[in-house]
Amino acid sequence: MSAAWIAGLSIPGIYLLAGLSMPLLLWWERRRPSAYSRRPEVLAEWRGMSTEAQAAHDNAVLDAEEAAEEAARRAGQRAVEDAARTNALYRP
């Protein structure tokens, strides 16, 4: 089997698979949006919540964001420390 024959079948196959899977992916995104939705039923559910529940939700989201930022900062700092330690071992 030559490389040209494999490329001649695999590249159109990839395009065909992508084209056939796109309607499925769009349907899935429409049913379960990955971003904030402006659909009327989602907004109605949010507006139906009490002010206290909305505030609690907002505070929980902000707390989770701060925790994620702190974890990323610590991971970055740890990576720099590990790199410095490795560098010190091999380049004294």
C-alpha atoms as one frame of an Amber mdcrd trajectory, in Angstrom:
protein
   0.000   0.000   0.000   1.448   3.317  -0.966   1.217   6.484   1.066  -0.608
   8.232  -1.765  -3.332   5.584  -1.747  -3.786   5.894   2.041  -3.901   9.700
   1.853  -6.265   9.471  -1.092  -8.784   7.578   1.025  -8.213   8.989   4.489
  -8.430  12.699   3.671 -11.819  12.489   1.908 -12.962  10.139   4.678 -12.111
  12.738   7.312 -14.024  15.407   5.394 -16.992  13.087   4.984 -17.033  12.214
   8.689 -16.822  15.892   9.641 -19.646  16.794   7.273 -21.904  14.020   8.534
 -21.238  14.699  12.219 -21.874  18.461  12.030 -25.712  18.216  12.205 -25.387
  15.959  15.253 -23.028  18.386  16.967 -25.293  21.352  16.220 -28.310  19.464
  17.547 -26.395  18.585  20.745 -25.280  22.190  21.273 -28.839  23.415  20.781
 -30.138  20.995  23.414 -27.341  21.582  25.939 -25.685  24.973  25.282 -22.085
  25.264  26.414 -22.372  29.038  26.883 -24.816  31.439  28.485 -28.178  31.112
  26.825 -30.636  33.821  25.909 -33.411  31.335  25.275 -36.716  32.466  26.804
 -37.170  29.372  28.986 -33.695  29.756  30.506 -34.217  33.444  31.208 -37.663
  32.748  32.666 -36.153  30.193  35.028 -33.522  32.715  36.144 -36.098  35.463
  36.618 -38.275  33.075  38.587 -35.567  32.652  41.216 -35.698  34.820  44.292
 -33.232  37.667  44.640 -31.477  35.808  47.444 -31.095  32.682  45.307 -29.700
  34.739  42.422 -27.228  36.441  44.749 -26.187  33.093  46.244 -25.646  31.670
  42.764 -23.601  34.697  41.710 -21.477  34.484  44.867 -20.883  30.762  44.332
 -19.755  31.392  40.749 -17.417  34.193  41.858 -15.983  32.007  44.630 -15.379
  29.180  42.172 -13.654  31.601  39.793 -11.369  32.880  42.575 -10.536  29.319
  43.608  -9.695  28.386  40.015  -7.467  31.442  39.629  -5.663  30.647  42.888
  -5.164  27.015  41.845  -3.783  28.119  38.465  -1.449  30.588  40.150  -0.166
  27.923  42.539   0.284  25.424  39.705   2.231  27.984  37.684   4.398  28.867
  40.662   5.014  25.185  41.359   5.983  24.601  37.730   8.508  27.445  37.882
   9.949  26.079  41.138  10.224  22.585  39.659  11.937  23.928  36.553  14.383
  25.916  38.685  15.111  22.842  40.819  15.696  20.682  37.732  17.883  23.345
  36.196  19.945  23.553  39.397  20.484  19.800  39.335  21.804  19.684  35.797
  23.451  23.108  35.520  25.079  23.970  38.864
